[in-house]
Amino acid sequence: MKQGLLIDMDGVIYSGETLIEGADKFIASLLKGNIPFAFMTNNSQPTSLQIVRKLKRLGITVEANHVYTSAMATGKFLGDQSPGGTAYVLGEGGLLTSLHENGITLVDTDPEFVVLGEGRNFTLEMVQKAVDMILAGAKFITTNRDPSPKKPGWNNLGIAATTAMIEEASGVKAFVTGKPSPVMMRSARKYLGLETADTTVIGDTMETDIQGGVQMGYKTILVLSGIARKDRLGRYAFKPDLIVSSVDQIELPLKWWG
C-alpha cells in the first residue's frame, strides 16, 4: 500500500527566504525512500518551475512534479466544470499557465468565470471590471482566502482582502478552490495517486492545512515552525494527529503507516 505526503511550504519548509532547519534532510529522506510527496501551496502566483528554483536556492532539489498549487487545482476544476470555457483573470504566472493548460480561454469580455489569484499587477480599474462581469452573471472563483500576515513592509495585500472587496461590491460570494477546500485537497491527493487512508498532510496552519486534511479524512501533522501556536490549539473543534516543532522531528515511517 502506497503512503504519501501533502506538504505545505511557507512555515514548514522555509520562512520567507530562509530554510527551516532540518527541512532539507527531511525531504532528502523522502526522496531516498521513494515516498510520494507534493509541496501543496495556496500561492497561485508562481509556476511549478519557479517554486522548484526557489527550493534549489535553499538547498532542496526536487522536480516540478513535486509541486501542486492552488493554481493547478483551479485550472483542473474549471477544465472539468466547463471544458473549453472562458475566464477573466486577476492573477499572474502560475494561474494563467494552469488555466491555459486546462483549456480555459482568457478573455476581456463576457467571461463564464472571473478568477482571482495572487498578484500585484492588476489595478483597481481591473477589479471594477471584474465586479461588473460578476454582476452581469459571471461566476466568481478565488484560488484561496489566505489573509495578509499584517506585517509592515509585506509585499502582498493578501487575497482574502481582495476577495472581500469584490464580494462586497458584487454581492456574490466567491467559490474557493484552494486549501482547505475539498477541491484542492482531493485533487492534490489524486495528483499523487493516493487513496484517502494513505494520505498525510503536513502544515503549519490549523485553518487551512489541518482543517482541510481533517475534513477529507486524511492524517494530519501540525508543525510549530510557522503560524500555529501550541497554546492556542485548544480553541479549535478539531485536532491534528501529531504535533511537532518542525519537520526534522518527524520520524519515518509514520506510526499509522502499515
Secondary structure as GFF3:
##gff-version 3
##sequence-region A 1 258
A	DSSP	beta_strand	4	7	.	.	.	ID=ss1
A	DSSP	beta_strand	14	15	.	.	.	ID=ss2
A	DSSP	beta_strand	18	19	.	.	.	ID=ss3
A	DSSP	alpha_helix	23	32	.	.	.	ID=ss4
A	DSSP	beta_strand	37	41	.	.	.	ID=ss5
A	DSSP	alpha_helix	48	57	.	.	.	ID=ss6
A	DSSP	three_ten_helix	64	66	.	.	.	ID=ss7
A	DSSP	beta_strand	67	69	.	.	.	ID=ss8
A	DSSP	alpha_helix	70	81	.	.	.	ID=ss9
A	DSSP	beta_strand	86	90	.	.	.	ID=ss10
A	DSSP	alpha_helix	93	101	.	.	.	ID=ss11
A	DSSP	beta_strand	105	106	.	.	.	ID=ss12
A	DSSP	beta_strand	113	116	.	.	.	ID=ss13
A	DSSP	alpha_helix	124	135	.	.	.	ID=ss14
A	DSSP	beta_strand	139	142	.	.	.	ID=ss15
A	DSSP	alpha_helix	159	170	.	.	.	ID=ss16
A	DSSP	beta_strand	175	176	.	.	.	ID=ss17
A	DSSP	alpha_helix	182	192	.	.	.	ID=ss18
A	DSSP	three_ten_helix	196	198	.	.	.	ID=ss19
A	DSSP	beta_strand	199	203	.	.	.	ID=ss20
A	DSSP	pi_helix	206	210	.	.	.	ID=ss21
A	DSSP	alpha_helix	211	216	.	.	.	ID=ss22
A	DSSP	beta_strand	219	223	.	.	.	ID=ss23
A	DSSP	three_ten_helix	230	235	.	.	.	ID=ss24
A	DSSP	beta_strand	242	244	.	.	.	ID=ss25
A	DSSP	three_ten_helix	247	249	.	.	.	ID=ss26
###
